[in-house]
Amino acid sequence: MTEEVKSKAAGPVRDLSIVLPAYNEEANIERVVREVATFLDQRSLDYEIVAVNDGSKDRTKEILDRLQAEMPRLHPQHHPQNRGYGAALRTGFDAATQTYVFYMDGDGQFHIDDLDKLLPLADEDNIVTGFRIERRDPFVRRLNAKLFGGWLVRILLNVRVKDLNCAFKLIPKKVLRSIKLESTGALINAELYGRAIRQGFGIKEVGVHHYPREAGVQTGAHLSVIIRAFYDLFRLRQKIVSGE
């Protein structure tokens, strides 16, 4: 149910919610928010930026609150405690009010300019996702992605995409209203695809750039996180198959 598309023609997106999950990203979040706002201002889109601070222990909350005072389209969401990547995305999705929802991480490893590749492909019946042309992550993260997203998710959830966890996705709000997401951690992308496909939605893919992390510390490659994701995947399959 996927197709790789390279078109750059103008698309239908006129209003957009940008969701930026962030955990301990004081070194990156202001730059990312400002770059997103500059990009969208130049494209005359009706937009909002929903930055989700997932219980950061550094100055991420302080920075977002300061930026909100000068950027009326920025709507920070704050978790009092760290709840997990999936929970941060779900908070952002719930707070999003526009017809389309785009998300990318607040760590600066993607650049908002590549959204120009996704926007022309948008329609309300498909998720448009990037796949990393060259992944700039440590070996452990790349190995986990190959094992987890490369074959296990295909077998259990019938999800066939090049880059399962690429944090560069354009999702119609229609899709998010049609499914119920429950994952709080790394399984969120597999659940999003699995439930969307079962509801009859499709997936379009296009290559995007990925950059080395310049500051801060990655949090998703811990062994405990990976083991939990594999365990939760089997439970998720049972729920999706049974229609829960």
Secondary structure, DSSP 4 states (H G I P E B T S, - for coil): -EEE-------S--EEEEEEEESS-TTTHHHHHHHHHHHHHTTT-EEEEEEEEES-SSSHHHHHHHHHHH-TTB--EEESS---HHHHHHHHHHH--SSEEEEE-TTSSS-GGGHHHHGGG-BTTEEEEEEESS--S-HHHHHHHHHIIIIIHHHHH----S-TT-SEEEEEHHHHHHS-----STTHHHHHHHHHHHTT-EEEEEEE------SS---TT-HHHHHHHHHHHHHHHHHHHHT-
